[in-house]
C-alpha cells in the first residue's frame, strides 16, 4: 500500500493545469445557463477515469448537473465535495487583456472566466478523486462529488442533488476562499419597494406628489438603519449591512413621477432570523407613513438566502485546517464568508455540517479573472489527505 507521501506524488501539476484549462475552454455562462457543455466534459472525463458519473436533470431538464459516488467498503461515513459549474458572463471582451475562454497560462496563473469562481475548485476535486482511485487505497466510506448547475443565479442545483440522495456526513463547498476554512456565512434578503406619488405637469409640481422625493425619506431611513444594525457584529462574518442598490422612477422630463421603485440588499449575520429582519423593514416604512400621510408604498421580499453556521471547531473544519497546514505550512485561522454560497443548503436544508473552502480569492467575477496554479495543486493535495483522514 502506498504511503501518504507517495499518494501525494500522484497529484501532478501538469494534469491539474490541463483539467482546469479544459473546464475554462468550455464557456458556461449563467445567465443564460450554458452549463451543459461543462457537465458533459466532467461526465466523460470521470467515466474515462473509471468512475460511474450520473447526470441529474433537476431542477432544469436542459441544464444537467453531474454527480459521482466512489463507494467504500462500508458505505459510510460519506464526504461530499461540491462545486458549481456555471460562471458569470465575461462582460465586455474589450476590457480583457487575455481571452476569457482560452485558459491562458502566465506567470504561475491560469486566466479565464471561472478560473477562480470556481473551476479551480472543481479541477482540484476531480484530480483528488482520480488520485484516490489510482492509488488503490481502500476506503471505508463513500466519496461523493457534486458538480451543480445554477449557483450564480440562486437556482436549486445543489439543493436538487441533495434531494436526489447525494448526501453525506460532511460537506466541502469548494468556493474560492484562499484556502481559509469558512464555518459561517452571511445570509441575504432582497426587498422591492414601490413608493407611490401623483403625476402632474412639472410646471405645477404643487398639484402632484413627487414619488422620488418621498423615496428620499426611505433612502435616508435605510442609511440610518444600516448604521444601527452595523453595530451587531458576528465574530467571523462581520457586521449586518442594508443598502439601496437600485432605483427606477419617472416617465418623462416634464412629468412629476407617479412612482419610484427601490431595491434593497440586506446582508444577515448568522444568528438573526428573517422574521426579525422583515419586521425591521416593516417598522421603517410604518414610521415614515406615520410621519407623512402622503407616503404610500408597497413592499415585498423577493429573495432569501438564510445565513448558516457550524461550530468553529467542528471535525470537518479541524481536519481541513490540519491538512492545509501540512501542505502549505500555514494554519488557517477561523473565518466566515461575507457572501452566500451553497453551504447553506447543506447546513440549513439537510443538517449536514459543511465548510466553504477552496483555491482562489479576490478575482471572482473580475476582468482578467485568474487562479494561482500552486493554490489549485495544494487544494487537490489537501483534499486527498482529507479523504484519507475521514473515509479510510
Secondary structure, 3 states (H helix, E strand, C coil): CCCHHHHHCCCCHHHHHHHHHHHHCCCCECCCCCCHHHHHHHHHHHHHCCCCCEEECCCCCCCCEEEEEECCCCCCCEEEEEEECCECCCCCHHHCCCCCCCCCEECCEEECCCHHHHHHHHHHHHHHHHHHHHHCCCCCCEEEEEEECCHHHCCCHHHHHHHCCCCCCEEEECCCCCCCCEEEECEEEEEEEEEECECCEHHHHHHCECHHHHHHHHHHHHHHHHHHHCCCEECCCEECEEEEEEEEECCCCCECCCEEEEEEEEEECCCCCHHHHHHHHHHHHHHHHHHCCCCEEEEEEEEEECCEECCCCCHHHHHHHHHHHHHHCCCCCCEEECCCCCHHHHHHHHCCEEEECCCCCCCCCCCCCEEEHHHHHHHHHHHHHHHHHHHC
